[in-house]
Structure formats: structure tokens, C-alpha cells
Amino acid sequence: MDPDVPPLEEPLAELERRLIDEYLRRQGHDPDALRARHDDAARKLLAEASVYAATKLTEIESRSHYVRNLHDGH
């Protein structure tokens, strides 16, 4: 693999990471420090943050489809 070429990612991967980080910060945690931990509390918070991000992404995608349908006249 060419080190100068960034790896391919899912289109919303960066947004998902940012949403997870946002959730963790709102809970009073440093995202990088939390990811470095391996205890049950850290895993629980990361799981909660993932659910939060997935919910937000679903909301964003739903709104996007709705707006697209409005513009397409469906």
C-alpha cells in the first residue's frame, strides 16, 4: 500500500467519529484518554457514544432523503 495515499473510508466515517467524540466530551471525558482505557466503564461509555452517533447518522440520512424527495418532486 502506498503510504502517501490515504485509506478509503465510508463516506460518513469522519462524521461518526466526531459525533462519538462530541458525546464523550459532553459526558466530561477526553475521547483519546477513554479509548486508551480497557475497563468496563470505558467500554460502556464508548458503546453509548456509538449508539448516539448511529442515531444521529440515521437522523441525518433520513433528513437527506426527505429533502432529496422534496426537490425531486416525489
mmCIF file of the N, C-alpha and C atoms, coordinates in Angstrom:
data_MODEL
# 
_entry.id   MODEL 
# 
loop_
_atom_site.group_PDB 
_atom_site.id 
_atom_site.type_symbol 
_atom_site.label_atom_id 
_atom_site.label_alt_id 
_atom_site.label_comp_id 
_atom_site.label_asym_id 
_atom_site.label_entity_id 
_atom_site.label_seq_id 
_atom_site.pdbx_PDB_ins_code 
_atom_site.Cartn_x 
_atom_site.Cartn_y 
_atom_site.Cartn_z 
_atom_site.occupancy 
_atom_site.B_iso_or_equiv 
_atom_site.pdbx_formal_charge 
_atom_site.auth_seq_id 
_atom_site.auth_comp_id 
_atom_site.auth_asym_id 
_atom_site.auth_atom_id 
_atom_site.pdbx_PDB_model_num 
ATOM 1   N N  . MET A 1 1  ? 0.842   -1.172 0.000  1.00 0.00 ? 1  MET A N  1 
ATOM 2   C CA . MET A 1 1  ? 0.000   0.000  0.000  1.00 0.00 ? 1  MET A CA 1 
ATOM 3   C C  . MET A 1 1  ? 0.889   1.238  0.000  1.00 0.00 ? 1  MET A C  1 
ATOM 4   N N  . ASP A 1 2  ? 0.543   2.217  -0.793 1.00 0.00 ? 2  ASP A N  1 
ATOM 5   C CA . ASP A 1 2  ? 1.292   3.468  -0.895 1.00 0.00 ? 2  ASP A CA 1 
ATOM 6   C C  . ASP A 1 2  ? 1.029   4.321  0.348  1.00 0.00 ? 2  ASP A C  1 
ATOM 7   N N  . PRO A 1 3  ? 2.074   4.679  1.108  1.00 0.00 ? 3  PRO A N  1 
ATOM 8   C CA . PRO A 1 3  ? 1.867   5.460  2.336  1.00 0.00 ? 3  PRO A CA 1 
ATOM 9   C C  . PRO A 1 3  ? 1.384   6.885  2.075  1.00 0.00 ? 3  PRO A C  1 
ATOM 10  N N  . ASP A 1 4  ? 1.532   7.370  0.839  1.00 0.00 ? 4  ASP A N  1 
ATOM 11  C CA . ASP A 1 4  ? 1.078   8.722  0.507  1.00 0.00 ? 4  ASP A CA 1 
ATOM 12  C C  . ASP A 1 4  ? -0.404  8.785  0.142  1.00 0.00 ? 4  ASP A C  1 
ATOM 13  N N  . VAL A 1 5  ? -1.020  7.630  -0.031 1.00 0.00 ? 5  VAL A N  1 
ATOM 14  C CA . VAL A 1 5  ? -2.429  7.574  -0.392 1.00 0.00 ? 5  VAL A CA 1 
ATOM 15  C C  . VAL A 1 5  ? -3.224  7.202  0.857  1.00 0.00 ? 5  VAL A C  1 
ATOM 16  N N  . PRO A 1 6  ? -4.141  8.093  1.280  1.00 0.00 ? 6  PRO A N  1 
ATOM 17  C CA . PRO A 1 6  ? -4.921  7.772  2.477  1.00 0.00 ? 6  PRO A CA 1 
ATOM 18  C C  . PRO A 1 6  ? -5.851  6.589  2.211  1.00 0.00 ? 6  PRO A C  1 
ATOM 19  N N  . PRO A 1 7  ? -6.141  5.784  3.232  1.00 0.00 ? 7  PRO A N  1 
ATOM 20  C CA . PRO A 1 7  ? -7.037  4.645  3.043  1.00 0.00 ? 7  PRO A CA 1 
ATOM 21  C C  . PRO A 1 7  ? -8.459  5.119  2.746  1.00 0.00 ? 7  PRO A C  1 
ATOM 22  N N  . LEU A 1 8  ? -9.189  4.298  2.009  1.00 0.00 ? 8  LEU A N  1 
ATOM 23  C CA . LEU A 1 8  ? -10.582 4.615  1.714  1.00 0.00 ? 8  LEU A CA 1 
ATOM 24  C C  . LEU A 1 8  ? -11.411 4.450  2.979  1.00 0.00 ? 8  LEU A C  1 
ATOM 25  N N  . GLU A 1 9  ? -12.388 5.313  3.151  1.00 0.00 ? 9  GLU A N  1 
ATOM 26  C CA . GLU A 1 9  ? -13.273 5.247  4.305  1.00 0.00 ? 9  GLU A CA 1 
ATOM 27  C C  . GLU A 1 9  ? -14.713 5.339  3.845  1.00 0.00 ? 9  GLU A C  1 
ATOM 28  N N  . GLU A 1 10 ? -15.587 4.913  4.718  1.00 0.00 ? 10 GLU A N  1 
ATOM 29  C CA . GLU A 1 10 ? -17.004 5.116  4.473  1.00 0.00 ? 10 GLU A CA 1 
ATOM 30  C C  . GLU A 1 10 ? -17.254 6.620  4.408  1.00 0.00 ? 10 GLU A C  1 
ATOM 31  N N  . PRO A 1 11 ? -18.215 7.057  3.608  1.00 0.00 ? 11 PRO A N  1 
ATOM 32  C CA . PRO A 1 11 ? -18.445 8.496  3.443  1.00 0.00 ? 11 PRO A CA 1 
ATOM 33  C C  . PRO A 1 11 ? -18.734 9.237  4.751  1.00 0.00 ? 11 PRO A C  1 
ATOM 34  N N  . LEU A 1 12 ? -19.373 8.596  5.690  1.00 0.00 ? 12 LEU A N  1 
ATOM 35  C CA . LEU A 1 12 ? -19.753 9.273  6.926  1.00 0.00 ? 12 LEU A CA 1 
ATOM 36  C C  . LEU A 1 12 ? -18.867 8.901  8.112  1.00 0.00 ? 12 LEU A C  1 
ATOM 37  N N  . ALA A 1 13 ? -17.751 8.232  7.863  1.00 0.00 ? 13 ALA A N  1 
ATOM 38  C CA . ALA A 1 13 ? -16.893 7.763  8.955  1.00 0.00 ? 13 ALA A CA 1 
ATOM 39  C C  . ALA A 1 13 ? -16.352 8.910  9.800  1.00 0.00 ? 13 ALA A C  1 
ATOM 40  N N  . GLU A 1 14 ? -15.908 9.976  9.159  1.00 0.00 ? 14 GLU A N  1 
ATOM 41  C CA . GLU A 1 14 ? -15.368 11.117 9.912  1.00 0.00 ? 14 GLU A CA 1 
ATOM 42  C C  . GLU A 1 14 ? -16.460 11.772 10.749 1.00 0.00 ? 14 GLU A C  1 
ATOM 43  N N  . LEU A 1 15 ? -17.642 11.916 10.188 1.00 0.00 ? 15 LEU A N  1 
ATOM 44  C CA . LEU A 1 15 ? -18.752 12.489 10.943 1.00 0.00 ? 15 LEU A CA 1 
ATOM 45  C C  . LEU A 1 15 ? -19.094 11.604 12.137 1.00 0.00 ? 15 LEU A C  1 
ATOM 46  N N  . GLU A 1 16 ? -19.094 10.298 11.938 1.00 0.00 ? 16 GLU A N  1 
ATOM 47  C CA . GLU A 1 16 ? -19.374 9.376  13.032 1.00 0.00 ? 16 GLU A CA 1 
ATOM 48  C C  . GLU A 1 16 ? -18.350 9.545  14.155 1.00 0.00 ? 16 GLU A C  1 
ATOM 49  N N  . ARG A 1 17 ? -17.074 9.637  13.796 1.00 0.00 ? 17 ARG A N  1 
ATOM 50  C CA . ARG A 1 17 ? -16.033 9.838  14.814 1.00 0.00 ? 17 ARG A CA 1 
ATOM 51  C C  . ARG A 1 17 ? -16.249 11.140 15.577 1.00 0.00 ? 17 ARG A C  1 
ATOM 52  N N  . ARG A 1 18 ? -16.616 12.173 14.858 1.00 0.00 ? 18 ARG A N  1 
ATOM 53  C CA . ARG A 1 18 ? -16.843 13.476 15.507 1.00 0.00 ? 18 ARG A CA 1 
ATOM 54  C C  . ARG A 1 18 ? -18.059 13.436 16.432 1.00 0.00 ? 18 ARG A C  1 
ATOM 55  N N  . LEU A 1 19 ? -19.091 12.740 16.033 1.00 0.00 ? 19 LEU A N  1 
ATOM 56  C CA . LEU A 1 19 ? -20.269 12.605 16.888 1.00 0.00 ? 19 LEU A CA 1 
ATOM 57  C C  . LEU A 1 19 ? -19.942 11.821 18.153 1.00 0.00 ? 19 LEU A C  1 
ATOM 58  N N  . ILE A 1 20 ? -19.156 10.771 18.011 1.00 0.00 ? 20 ILE A N  1 
ATOM 59  C CA . ILE A 1 20 ? -18.733 9.992  19.178 1.00 0.00 ? 20 ILE A CA 1 
ATOM 60  C C  . ILE A 1 20 ? -17.918 10.870 20.119 1.00 0.00 ? 20 ILE A C  1 
ATOM 61  N N  . ASP A 1 21 ? -16.970 11.610 19.569 1.00 0.00 ? 21 ASP A N  1 
ATOM 62  C CA . ASP A 1 21 ? -16.144 12.498 20.395 1.00 0.00 ? 21 ASP A CA 1 
ATOM 63  C C  . ASP A 1 21 ? -16.997 13.556 21.087 1.00 0.00 ? 21 ASP A C  1 
ATOM 64  N N  . GLU A 1 22 ? -17.956 14.113 20.364 1.00 0.00 ? 22 GLU A N  1 
ATOM 65  C CA . GLU A 1 22 ? -18.857 15.115 20.946 1.00 0.00 ? 22 GLU A CA 1 
ATOM 66  C C  . GLU A 1 22 ? -19.599 14.535 22.145 1.00 0.00 ? 22 GLU A C  1 
ATOM 67  N N  . TYR A 1 23 ? -20.138 13.337 21.979 1.00 0.00 ? 23 TYR A N  1 
ATOM 68  C CA . TYR A 1 23 ? -20.870 12.689 23.069 1.00 0.00 ? 23 TYR A CA 1 
ATOM 69  C C  . TYR A 1 23 ? -19.965 12.502 24.282 1.00 0.00 ? 23 TYR A C  1 
ATOM 70  N N  . LEU A 1 24 ? -18.771 11.994 24.045 1.00 0.00 ? 24 LEU A N  1 
ATOM 71  C CA . LEU A 1 24 ? -17.852 11.731 25.155 1.00 0.00 ? 24 LEU A CA 1 
ATOM 72  C C  . LEU A 1 24 ? -17.460 13.018 25.871 1.00 0.00 ? 24 LEU A C  1 
ATOM 73  N N  . ARG A 1 25 ? -17.210 14.070 25.129 1.00 0.00 ? 25 ARG A N  1 
ATOM 74  C CA . ARG A 1 25 ? -16.860 15.364 25.750 1.00 0.00 ? 25 ARG A CA 1 
ATOM 75  C C  . ARG A 1 25 ? -18.024 15.907 26.569 1.00 0.00 ? 25 ARG A C  1 
ATOM 76  N N  . ARG A 1 26 ? -19.229 15.767 26.049 1.00 0.00 ? 26 ARG A N  1 
ATOM 77  C CA . ARG A 1 26 ? -20.408 16.234 26.797 1.00 0.00 ? 26 ARG A CA 1 
ATOM 78  C C  . ARG A 1 26 ? -20.591 15.451 28.094 1.00 0.00 ? 26 ARG A C  1 
ATOM 79  N N  . GLN A 1 27 ? -20.087 14.239 28.109 1.00 0.00 ? 27 GLN A N  1 
ATOM 80  C CA . GLN A 1 27 ? -20.152 13.428 29.326 1.00 0.00 ? 27 GLN A CA 1 
ATOM 81  C C  . GLN A 1 27 ? -18.972 13.718 30.254 1.00 0.00 ? 27 GLN A C  1 
ATOM 82  N N  . GLY A 1 28 ? -18.100 14.644 29.831 1.00 0.00 ? 28 GLY A N  1 
ATOM 83  C CA . GLY A 1 28 ? -16.973 15.052 30.664 1.00 0.00 ? 28 GLY A CA 1 
ATOM 84  C C  . GLY A 1 28 ? -15.718 14.218 30.497 1.00 0.00 ? 28 GLY A C  1 
ATOM 85  N N  . HIS A 1 29 ? -15.584 13.542 29.356 1.00 0.00 ? 29 HIS A N  1 
ATOM 86  C CA . HIS A 1 29 ? -14.438 12.657 29.134 1.00 0.00 ? 29 HIS A CA 1 
ATOM 87  C C  . HIS A 1 29 ? -13.608 13.110 27.940 1.00 0.00 ? 29 HIS A C  1 
ATOM 88  N N  . ASP A 1 30 ? -12.331 12.822 28.009 1.00 0.00 ? 30 ASP A N  1 
ATOM 89  C CA . ASP A 1 30 ? -11.429 13.044 26.883 1.00 0.00 ? 30 ASP A CA 1 
ATOM 90  C C  . ASP A 1 30 ? -11.518 11.808 25.989 1.00 0.00 ? 30 ASP A C  1 
ATOM 91  N N  . PRO A 1 31 ? -11.938 11.959 24.732 1.00 0.00 ? 31 PRO A N  1 
ATOM 92  C CA . PRO A 1 31 ? -12.120 10.793 23.860 1.00 0.00 ? 31 PRO A CA 1 
ATOM 93  C C  . PRO A 1 31 ? -10.863 9.933  23.701 1.00 0.00 ? 31 PRO A C  1 
ATOM 94  N N  . ASP A 1 32 ? -9.703  10.563 23.522 1.00 0.00 ? 32 ASP A N  1 
ATOM 95  C CA . ASP A 1 32 ? -8.472  9.785  23.340 1.00 0.00 ? 32 ASP A CA 1 
ATOM 96  C C  . ASP A 1 32 ? -8.104  9.020  24.603 1.00 0.00 ? 32 ASP A C  1 
ATOM 97  N N  . ALA A 1 33 ? -8.244  9.669  25.749 1.00 0.00 ? 33 ALA A N  1 
ATOM 98  C CA . ALA A 1 33 ? -7.930  9.008  27.021 1.00 0.00 ? 33 ALA A CA 1 
ATOM 99  C C  . ALA A 1 33 ? -8.887  7.845  27.266 1.00 0.00 ? 33 ALA A C  1 
ATOM 100 N N  . LEU A 1 34 ? -10.145 8.043  26.922 1.00 0.00 ? 34 LEU A N  1 
ATOM 101 C CA . LEU A 1 34 ? -11.134 6.985  27.133 1.00 0.00 ? 34 LEU A CA 1 
ATOM 102 C C  . LEU A 1 34 ? -10.854 5.788  26.231 1.00 0.00 ? 34 LEU A C  1 
ATOM 103 N N  . ARG A 1 35 ? -10.449 6.050  24.988 1.00 0.00 ? 35 ARG A N  1 
ATOM 104 C CA . ARG A 1 35 ? -10.138 4.947  24.066 1.00 0.00 ? 35 ARG A CA 1 
ATOM 105 C C  . ARG A 1 35 ? -8.913  4.152  24.517 1.00 0.00 ? 35 ARG A C  1 
ATOM 106 N N  . ALA A 1 36 ? -8.035  4.786  25.266 1.00 0.00 ? 36 ALA A N  1 
ATOM 107 C CA . ALA A 1 36 ? -6.826  4.108  25.743 1.00 0.00 ? 36 ALA A CA 1 
ATOM 108 C C  . ALA A 1 36 ? -7.121  3.193  26.930 1.00 0.00 ? 36 ALA A C  1 
ATOM 109 N N  . ARG A 1 37 ? -8.260  3.401  27.555 1.00 0.00 ? 37 ARG A N  1 
ATOM 110 C CA . ARG A 1 37 ? -8.631  2.566  28.708 1.00 0.00 ? 37 ARG A CA 1 
ATOM 111 C C  . ARG A 1 37 ? -9.269  1.265  28.223 1.00 0.00 ? 37 ARG A C  1 
ATOM 112 N N  . HIS A 1 38 ? -9.233  0.253  29.100 1.00 0.00 ? 38 HIS A N  1 
ATOM 113 C CA . HIS A 1 38 ? -9.799  -1.049 28.730 1.00 0.00 ? 38 HIS A CA 1 
ATOM 114 C C  . HIS A 1 38 ? -10.737 -1.593 29.801 1.00 0.00 ? 38 HIS A C  1 
ATOM 115 N N  . ASP A 1 39 ? -11.198 -0.712 30.683 1.00 0.00 ? 39 ASP A N  1 
ATOM 116 C CA . ASP A 1 39 ? -12.083 -1.158 31.759 1.00 0.00 ? 39 ASP A CA 1 
ATOM 117 C C  . ASP A 1 39 ? -13.543 -1.152 31.290 1.00 0.00 ? 39 ASP A C  1 
ATOM 118 N N  . ASP A 1 40 ? -14.392 -1.776 32.096 1.00 0.00 ? 40 ASP A N  1 
ATOM 119 C CA . ASP A 1 40 ? -15.809 -1.894 31.739 1.00 0.00 ? 40 ASP A CA 1 
ATOM 120 C C  . ASP A 1 40 ? -16.494 -0.535 31.594 1.00 0.00 ? 40 ASP A C  1 
ATOM 121 N N  . ALA A 1 41 ? -16.153 0.415  32.462 1.00 0.00 ? 41 ALA A N  1 
ATOM 122 C CA . ALA A 1 41 ? -16.783 1.740  32.398 1.00 0.00 ? 41 ALA A CA 1 
ATOM 123 C C  . ALA A 1 41 ? -16.450 2.433  31.076 1.00 0.00 ? 41 ALA A C  1 
ATOM 124 N N  . ALA A 1 42 ? -15.206 2.314  30.637 1.00 0.00 ? 42 ALA A N  1 
ATOM 125 C CA . ALA A 1 42 ? -14.800 2.928  29.368 1.00 0.00 ? 42 ALA A CA 1 
ATOM 126 C C  . ALA A 1 42 ? -15.523 2.261  28.203 1.00 0.00 ? 42 ALA A C  1 
ATOM 127 N N  . ARG A 1 43 ? -15.598 0.943  28.219 1.00 0.00 ? 43 ARG A N  1 
ATOM 128 C CA . ARG A 1 43 ? -16.298 0.222  27.144 1.00 0.00 ? 43 ARG A CA 1 
ATOM 129 C C  . ARG A 1 43 ? -17.775 0.608  27.099 1.00 0.00 ? 43 ARG A C  1 
ATOM 130 N N  . LYS A 1 44 ? -18.371 0.768  28.280 1.00 0.00 ? 44 LYS A N  1 
ATOM 131 C CA . LYS A 1 44 ? -19.784 1.149  28.346 1.00 0.00 ? 44 LYS A CA 1 
ATOM 132 C C  . LYS A 1 44 ? -19.989 2.544  27.749 1.00 0.00 ? 44 LYS A C  1 
ATOM 133 N N  . LEU A 1 45 ? -19.145 3.486  28.109 1.00 0.00 ? 45 LEU A N  1 
ATOM 134 C CA . LEU A 1 45 ? -19.256 4.842  27.560 1.00 0.00 ? 45 LEU A CA 1 
ATOM 135 C C  . LEU A 1 45 ? -19.037 4.860  26.050 1.00 0.00 ? 45 LEU A C  1 
ATOM 136 N N  . LEU A 1 46 ? -18.072 4.098  25.574 1.00 0.00 ? 46 LEU A N  1 
ATOM 137 C CA . LEU A 1 46 ? -17.824 4.034  24.130 1.00 0.00 ? 46 LEU A CA 1 
ATOM 138 C C  . LEU A 1 46 ? -19.012 3.414  23.395 1.00 0.00 ? 46 LEU A C  1 
ATOM 139 N N  . ALA A 1 47 ? -19.628 2.410  24.004 1.00 0.00 ? 47 ALA A N  1 
ATOM 140 C CA . ALA A 1 47 ? -20.813 1.798  23.396 1.00 0.00 ? 47 ALA A CA 1 
ATOM 141 C C  . ALA A 1 47 ? -21.965 2.794  23.350 1.00 0.00 ? 47 ALA A C  1 
ATOM 142 N N  . GLU A 1 48 ? -22.161 3.537  24.437 1.00 0.00 ? 48 GLU A N  1 
ATOM 143 C CA . GLU A 1 48 ? -23.210 4.554  24.468 1.00 0.00 ? 48 GLU A CA 1 
ATOM 144 C C  . GLU A 1 48 ? -22.949 5.631  23.412 1.00 0.00 ? 48 GLU A C  1 
ATOM 145 N N  . ALA A 1 49 ? -21.694 6.026  23.277 1.00 0.00 ? 49 ALA A N  1 
ATOM 146 C CA . ALA A 1 49 ? -21.330 7.036  22.281 1.00 0.00 ? 49 ALA A CA 1 
ATOM 147 C C  . ALA A 1 49 ? -21.585 6.521  20.865 1.00 0.00 ? 49 ALA A C  1 
ATOM 148 N N  . SER A 1 50 ? -21.333 5.247  20.637 1.00 0.00 ? 50 SER A N  1 
ATOM 149 C CA . SER A 1 50 ? -21.580 4.651  19.314 1.00 0.00 ? 50 SER A CA 1 
ATOM 150 C C  . SER A 1 50 ? -23.068 4.631  18.988 1.00 0.00 ? 50 SER A C  1 
ATOM 151 N N  . VAL A 1 51 ? -23.883 4.309  19.976 1.00 0.00 ? 51 VAL A N  1 
ATOM 152 C CA . VAL A 1 51 ? -25.335 4.319  19.773 1.00 0.00 ? 51 VAL A CA 1 
ATOM 153 C C  . VAL A 1 51 ? -25.809 5.739  19.472 1.00 0.00 ? 51 VAL A C  1 
ATOM 154 N N  . TYR A 1 52 ? -25.289 6.704  20.214 1.00 0.00 ? 52 TYR A N  1 
ATOM 155 C CA . TYR A 1 52 ? -25.624 8.110  19.977 1.00 0.00 ? 52 TYR A CA 1 
ATOM 156 C C  . TYR A 1 52 ? -25.276 8.500  18.539 1.00 0.00 ? 52 TYR A C  1 
ATOM 157 N N  . ALA A 1 53 ? -24.062 8.172  18.115 1.00 0.00 ? 53 ALA A N  1 
ATOM 158 C CA . ALA A 1 53 ? -23.612 8.527  16.768 1.00 0.00 ? 53 ALA A CA 1 
ATOM 159 C C  . ALA A 1 53 ? -24.469 7.838  15.706 1.00 0.00 ? 53 ALA A C  1 
ATOM 160 N N  . ALA A 1 54 ? -24.781 6.570  15.905 1.00 0.00 ? 54 ALA A N  1 
ATOM 161 C CA . ALA A 1 54 ? -25.603 5.842  14.935 1.00 0.00 ? 54 ALA A CA 1 
ATOM 162 C C  . ALA A 1 54 ? -26.992 6.464  14.826 1.00 0.00 ? 54 ALA A C  1 
ATOM 163 N N  . THR A 1 55 ? -27.548 6.870  15.960 1.00 0.00 ? 55 THR A N  1 
ATOM 164 C CA . THR A 1 55 ? -28.861 7.511  15.963 1.00 0.00 ? 55 THR A CA 1 
ATOM 165 C C  . THR A 1 55 ? -28.818 8.829  15.204 1.00 0.00 ? 55 THR A C  1 
ATOM 166 N N  . LYS A 1 56 ? -27.793 9.625  15.458 1.00 0.00 ? 56 LYS A N  1 
ATOM 167 C CA . LYS A 1 56 ? -27.648 10.912 14.775 1.00 0.00 ? 56 LYS A CA 1 
ATOM 168 C C  . LYS A 1 56 ? -27.442 10.716 13.270 1.00 0.00 ? 56 LYS A C  1 
ATOM 169 N N  . LEU A 1 57 ? -26.624 9.735  12.893 1.00 0.00 ? 57 LEU A N  1 
ATOM 170 C CA . LEU A 1 57 ? -26.389 9.475  11.471 1.00 0.00 ? 57 LEU A CA 1 
ATOM 171 C C  . LEU A 1 57 ? -27.676 9.044  10.772 1.00 0.00 ? 57 LEU A C  1 
ATOM 172 N N  . THR A 1 58 ? -28.474 8.235  11.447 1.00 0.00 ? 58 THR A N  1 
ATOM 173 C CA . THR A 1 58 ? -29.755 7.816  10.886 1.00 0.00 ? 58 THR A CA 1 
ATOM 174 C C  . THR A 1 58 ? -30.661 9.018  10.682 1.00 0.00 ? 58 THR A C  1 
ATOM 175 N N  . GLU A 1 59 ? -30.671 9.911  11.665 1.00 0.00 ? 59 GLU A N  1 
ATOM 176 C CA . GLU A 1 59 ? -31.470 11.137 11.554 1.00 0.00 ? 59 GLU A CA 1 
ATOM 177 C C  . GLU A 1 59 ? -31.000 11.994 10.376 1.00 0.00 ? 59 GLU A C  1 
ATOM 178 N N  . ILE A 1 60 ? -29.700 12.140 10.240 1.00 0.00 ? 60 ILE A N  1 
ATOM 179 C CA . ILE A 1 60 ? -29.131 12.937 9.149  1.00 0.00 ? 60 ILE A CA 1 
ATOM 180 C C  . ILE A 1 60 ? -29.475 12.321 7.794  1.00 0.00 ? 60 ILE A C  1 
ATOM 181 N N  . GLU A 1 61 ? -29.333 11.008 7.684  1.00 0.00 ? 61 GLU A N  1 
ATOM 182 C CA . GLU A 1 61 ? -29.642 10.332 6.420  1.00 0.00 ? 61 GLU A CA 1 
ATOM 183 C C  . GLU A 1 61 ? -31.126 10.434 6.087  1.00 0.00 ? 61 GLU A C  1 
ATOM 184 N N  . SER A 1 62 ? -31.982 10.311 7.096  1.00 0.00 ? 62 SER A N  1 
ATOM 185 C CA . SER A 1 62 ? -33.427 10.425 6.873  1.00 0.00 ? 62 SER A CA 1 
ATOM 186 C C  . SER A 1 62 ? -33.792 11.812 6.376  1.00 0.00 ? 62 SER A C  1 
ATOM 187 N N  . ARG A 1 63 ? -33.211 12.821 7.000  1.00 0.00 ? 63 ARG A N  1 
ATOM 188 C CA . ARG A 1 63 ? -33.481 14.192 6.560  1.00 0.00 ? 63 ARG A CA 1 
ATOM 189 C C  . ARG A 1 63 ? -32.975 14.419 5.138  1.00 0.00 ? 63 ARG A C  1 
ATOM 190 N N  . SER A 1 64 ? -31.829 13.849 4.836  1.00 0.00 ? 64 SER A N  1 
ATOM 191 C CA . SER A 1 64 ? -31.266 13.992 3.499  1.00 0.00 ? 64 SER A CA 1 
ATOM 192 C C  . SER A 1 64 ? -32.196 13.384 2.452  1.00 0.00 ? 64 SER A C  1 
ATOM 193 N N  . HIS A 1 65 ? -32.722 12.189 2.733  1.00 0.00 ? 65 HIS A N  1 
ATOM 194 C CA . HIS A 1 65 ? -33.653 11.539 1.804  1.00 0.00 ? 65 HIS A CA 1 
ATOM 195 C C  . HIS A 1 65 ? -34.931 12.368 1.662  1.00 0.00 ? 65 HIS A C  1 
ATOM 196 N N  . TYR A 1 66 ? -35.414 12.902 2.766  1.00 0.00 ? 66 TYR A N  1 
ATOM 197 C CA . TYR A 1 66 ? -36.628 13.716 2.743  1.00 0.00 ? 66 TYR A CA 1 
ATOM 198 C C  . TYR A 1 66 ? -36.429 14.950 1.865  1.00 0.00 ? 66 TYR A C  1 
ATOM 199 N N  . VAL A 1 67 ? -35.322 15.652 2.068  1.00 0.00 ? 67 VAL A N  1 
ATOM 200 C CA . VAL A 1 67 ? -35.038 16.856 1.282  1.00 0.00 ? 67 VAL A CA 1 
ATOM 201 C C  . VAL A 1 67 ? -34.856 16.499 -0.190 1.00 0.00 ? 67 VAL A C  1 
ATOM 202 N N  . ARG A 1 68 ? -34.158 15.401 -0.455 1.00 0.00 ? 68 ARG A N  1 
ATOM 203 C CA . ARG A 1 68 ? -33.962 14.969 -1.842 1.00 0.00 ? 68 ARG A CA 1 
ATOM 204 C C  . ARG A 1 68 ? -35.308 14.673 -2.499 1.00 0.00 ? 68 ARG A C  1 
ATOM 205 N N  . ASN A 1 69 ? -36.197 14.002 -1.771 1.00 0.00 ? 69 ASN A N  1 
ATOM 206 C CA . ASN A 1 69 ? -37.522 13.705 -2.320 1.00 0.00 ? 69 ASN A CA 1 
ATOM 207 C C  . ASN A 1 69 ? -38.322 14.976 -2.571 1.00 0.00 ? 69 ASN A C  1 
ATOM 208 N N  . LEU A 1 70 ? -38.191 15.966 -1.700 1.00 0.00 ? 70 LEU A N  1 
ATOM 209 C CA . LEU A 1 70 ? -38.875 17.244 -1.917 1.00 0.00 ? 70 LEU A CA 1 
ATOM 210 C C  . LEU A 1 70 ? -38.390 17.911 -3.196 1.00 0.00 ? 70 LEU A C  1 
ATOM 211 N N  . HIS A 1 71 ? -37.092 17.884 -3.409 1.00 0.00 ? 71 HIS A N  1 
ATOM 212 C CA . HIS A 1 71 ? -36.517 18.525 -4.596 1.00 0.00 ? 71 HIS A CA 1 
ATOM 213 C C  . HIS A 1 71 ? -36.816 17.747 -5.874 1.00 0.00 ? 71 HIS A C  1 
ATOM 214 N N  . ASP A 1 72 ? -36.926 16.432 -5.755 1.00 0.00 ? 72 ASP A N  1 
ATOM 215 C CA . ASP A 1 72 ? -37.210 15.609 -6.931 1.00 0.00 ? 72 ASP A CA 1 
ATOM 216 C C  . ASP A 1 72 ? -38.701 15.563 -7.254 1.00 0.00 ? 72 ASP A C  1 
ATOM 217 N N  . GLY A 1 73 ? -39.535 16.065 -6.353 1.00 0.00 ? 73 GLY A N  1 
ATOM 218 C CA . GLY A 1 73 ? -40.971 16.094 -6.593 1.00 0.00 ? 73 GLY A CA 1 
ATOM 219 C C  . GLY A 1 73 ? -41.679 14.787 -6.323 1.00 0.00 ? 73 GLY A C  1 
ATOM 220 N N  . HIS A 1 74 ? -41.107 13.924 -5.496 1.00 0.00 ? 74 HIS A N  1 
ATOM 221 C CA . HIS A 1 74 ? -41.754 12.635 -5.176 1.00 0.00 ? 74 HIS A CA 1 
ATOM 222 C C  . HIS A 1 74 ? -42.582 12.766 -3.938 1.00 0.00 ? 74 HIS A C  1 
# 
